[in-house]
Amino acid sequence: MATTRITAQLPPNIDPTKAPLAYGDRALPKLNRELNSATLITRQRALMALCDVMHNAEHICSALRVGIVASLRRLLSDTNPVVRMKTTEVLFIMAGHAVGRTAFLENYIIIPLAKLFDDEVYDVRLNAHKAIQMSTQSPPGPEGVINARLIESLVSKLKIEEDDIREVILDTLHSCMFIDTDQALEASAMSAFTMLLSHDRPSIRCKAARDIMDLSFPLDGKRKACEENTIPSLVILLRDDHAEVRAKAAGALMVITITTEGKYKSIESKSIPPLISLLSDVHSEARLNAIKAITTLAEAPSGRQELQQVIEKLQFIQETDTSDAVIKAAKAAIKVITWKP
């Protein structure tokens, strides 16, 4: 016989941790009202729902119209750690879209977000760094970080933060140094990058070498690399077990050895034998960067003399390599090594 008993369980498609969405165009205005609620659980549930909604770029445009970004900016200073964590997560998702990155600058999100670099909760700090890093993926983003004078803070965090956050910071600095290297040089970034070349995690070693290459493009960066004794650490990485690390280390040496001081310091650090070994590397970027580094070292008389042994190998590469860029670099290297005054 049927009864009128009602189950105490929620329907299977109801998530009690998320705010229910209103229908159609009313959904985001309702969430915005809930974000500004005085009730903690209401704010938390609205943020949980917003994390799902913001994956759609169309919803980001609608969120901008109803003022959700301004509400999120206020929530960055909320006293509840869960609210701060989910707020930074929403901003990270938004920064994955071009319209969201533009909103970061227009709504002055970068500086309030950067204040969370010192938050006591690890997930809040990680999300804040990821949101800043994602915002630097298009041209206005790095300029916003540089104008906010955040480079010094980012470099200082490299020395004390957890490894996952260090990786994100290295990516952020990589994007910013395409625009400006002065702040990084003033913040002793070369010293921080050099310290990370001996890190246990291959991805950190790789990104540190890449950032050294970025920072060494200006003349002051090359000088700083020589002063900080960066070259011997890079030479060690030329024999690293991971191809990406070898490639980035060779790329950094390629840039630093453009100057006379860099050439002789590199030769003194015994960089030529491992660079010759990289000519047979399976990774085309490692071969290319090694050949270019060999070319710059051959401009020094002592380097040219030591590199006479590699001419045949370069000729073989020129004839057999599958990469046009490697073939072109090998041809230029042979010309420099065989040059006679």
N, C-alpha and C positions, 0 to 999 in steps of 0.2 A: 504493500500500500504506500502511495506517495505521501511524503511529509513536507512540511514547510521549513525544515531545518536549513539554515543558511551557513555556509562554510566561513570560518574565520580567516581563511587564507586569501591573500590578494589574487586578483586575476593574473594569469601567467605573463601577460605583456605589460604589466605595470611595474615600474622601477621606483620604489619609495625614496630613493636617494636623489631623484631628479624632479624638478618642478614640471608639472604637466604643461604642455604647450597649448596655447590658444590656437584657434583655427586661422590659417591664412595670414593676412597682414596684421592681425592682432597679436601674433606670437611674440615678436620682438619688443613691442611697447610694453607688453605684460611682463616680460623678463626684465626689462629695464626698470620697471616699478619695483619688482622684487629685489633687484640688486641694491636698491636704495632703502630697502626695508630695515626697520630697527630690530627685527627678529633675526637672530643669527642663523637658525636652520633655514629660514626662507632665503637668505643670501647664499648660503651654501648650495641649496638645491637649484637655485637659479644659475649659479656658476657651473654646476654639473651638467645641466641641460645645455648651457651655452657652449660648452666644450664640444658637444656633438653638432650643434647648429652651425658653428663658425667654420666648419670644414668646407662649406659651400660659399664660393666667392660672392654669389648673389646676395646671400644673407649678410655678408660683411658690409656690402653697400647699404643695405637696409639698416644695419646696426648703426652705421655712421649717421644716417638721417635721423634716427630716433634718439641719438645721444648716448649710446651704450659705451663708447670709448671714454667719454668724460666720467661715466660712472665707474668704469674699470680703473681709471686713474686714481679716483678717490679710494677705491678698495685696496690699492697697493699699500696703503698705510693702515689697513684694518688691524685691529689687535689680535684677531684670530689667525693662527698659522694656516689652517685649512683654507680660509678665504684668500689669504695671500698666495698660497700655493696654486689654487685653482685659477686665480686671477692671472698670474704669470703664465699659466698653461694656456689660457684663452688668448692672451696676447701673443704667445709663441705661435699658436695656430694661425692667428690673423696675419702675423708677419710672414707666413708662408705664401701669401698672395700679394701681388703688386699693390693692389688698392690698400691692403692692410699696412704695408711698409710706408706708403705715402701718408697714411693716417697717423703713424708714429710721429712723423715730423710736424704735421699740421696740428696735432693735439698735444705736442710737447710731452711725449710719453717717455723719451729716452732718459732724462735726468731722474724723474721719480722711480723709474725701473732700476736705474743704476744704484739707487740708495739701498736696494735689497741685496747688493753684493755682500753686505755685511750682516745679512739676516742670520739668526741663530739656527734656522731650519735648513738642512742641506737641500731638500727638494725645491725650496723657494729660491735659493741661490742658483741652483742648476737651471731652473726654468727661466730665471731672470737673464742669465748669461746666454741661454739658447735663444731667447727672444731678441736680445741685442744682436747676437750673431746672425740670426735670420734676417734682421732688418738691414744688415750691411750687404745683402746679396744684390742689391740694385744701387745705381750711382748715388742717389741722395742719401742713402743710409750711412755709408762711411763718413760722409761730410758731417752728418748730424752727430756722430760719435766724436769726431775730431773737434768740432765746434764746441761740444759739451766738455772738452778737456778730460776725457775719460781714459786716454791712453796710459797715463801714469798709474792710474788705479788698476787698470787691467794688468799691466806689467807687474805691479806689486803683488797681485793675487796669484800670479804664476808661481811665486815662491812658497806660498802657504796653502793653496787650495788642494782639494782632492783631484785625483787624476782625470776623472771624467770632465770636471769643470776646466781643468788645464787644457784639455783638448779643444774645448769650445772657445776658450780665450785665444788660443793659438790661431784658430780659424778666423776669429774676429779681427785680430791684429793683422793677419794676412790680407784681409779685405781692405783694412784701413791704410796699410802701408803702400797700397797702390796709389793712394791719393796724396799721402803726406808721411814722411819718415822722420821729420824733425822732432816731433813729440816723443816718438819711440826712442830716438837716440838720446834725447835729454833725460829720459826715464831709465837709462841704462838697460834697455831691452836686450842689447847684444850679450851682456853678462848673464841675463836670465835665460836667454835661448841657449847659450853655451853650456850652462849648468844642466839643461834638459837633454843634451846630446848623449849623456850617459844613462838616461832613464831606462828602466827595465821594460817599459811598454814600447813596442816597435812603432806604433802610430804616433806616439809623442816624440820619439827620436826623429821620425820622418818629418813631422810638422815643424819641429824646432829647426831642422836643417833648412826646410823650405823658407821659414821666416827669416833665417840668417841670410839666405840668398836675397829675399825682398829688401832687407835692411841694408844690404851691401851694395845696392845699385848706385846710390850717391857716393861721392868720394869720401865723405866723412864716415860713412858706414864701413867702407873698406879699411880705412885707418883704424876704426874702432875694433874691427875683427882682428887686426894685427896686435893691437894693444891688449885685448882681452885674451890673447893666446887661444883663439878659437880654431885656428888652422890645425893644430895637432889632433884635436878632438874630431874634426871632420875627416882627417886622414884615417883615423881608426874606423870610422863608419864606412869607409870605402870597401871594407871587408865584411860588412854586416851580413847576416844571414837573410835579410829581407831585401828584395830587389828595390822596392820603393825608397827605402832608407839609403841604399847605395846611390840611387839616381839623384836624390835630393842633395846628398853630401857632395857628389861630383858637381852638381849645379852650383852649389854655394862656392866651392873652390874655383869653378869657372869664372865666377863674378869677382871674387876677391883677388885673384891672381892677375887681373888686368893691370894693377899698379905694380911698379918695380918692387916695392917693399913686399907686397903680397907674393910675387913670384919667388923671391929669394927665401922668404919664410916657409913657403910651401916646399921648395926644393930641400931646404934644411930639415924639414919634417918628414922627409923620405916619402913624398906623395907620388912620385913617378912610378915606382913598381906596382902599387895597387891600381893606379890609373891605367897602366898597360894591361893589367889583368881584366879590367872592366871592358876592354875592347872586344872580349869574347862573351860578354854578358848576354843572357837571353832577353833582357829587358832593353828595348830600343832606346828609351830615354836615358838609361844608364850609359849605353854606348855613346849616344850623342853628346851628353854632358862630359863624359870622359875625354872624348876627342877634342872638344872645345877647350877643356882645361889643359890638355896636352899642347894644344896650339898656342895658348897664352904662355905656357911655361917654356916653349921652344923659342920664344922671343928673347929669353935670357941666354947668354953664351953657354953657361954651364948646363942649363936645361937642354939646349939644342944638342950639345955633345952627348949627353946621356940618352937622348931620344933617337939617336941614329939607328939604334937596334930595332926600332919599331916601324921603320919605313916599309919594309916588306909586308908587315901585318896590315898596315893602313892601305897599301895597294891591293891586298886581297879583299879587304872590306869594300874598297871602292868598286871592285869588280863583281862582288857577290852579294852585298847586303841588300835586303828587301826594302829598306827605308831610304827614300830620296834625300831626306834631310841628313841622314848619317853619311850617305855617299858624298854629298856636297861638302860636309864638314871634314871628311877624310881627305878630300882633294885639297882643301885649304890647309889642312895640317901638313900634308906632304910638302906643299909649296913653302911653308914657313920653316920646316925642319931642314929642308935641302937648300935653303937660302945661303948664299955665301957673300960676304962683304966685298 
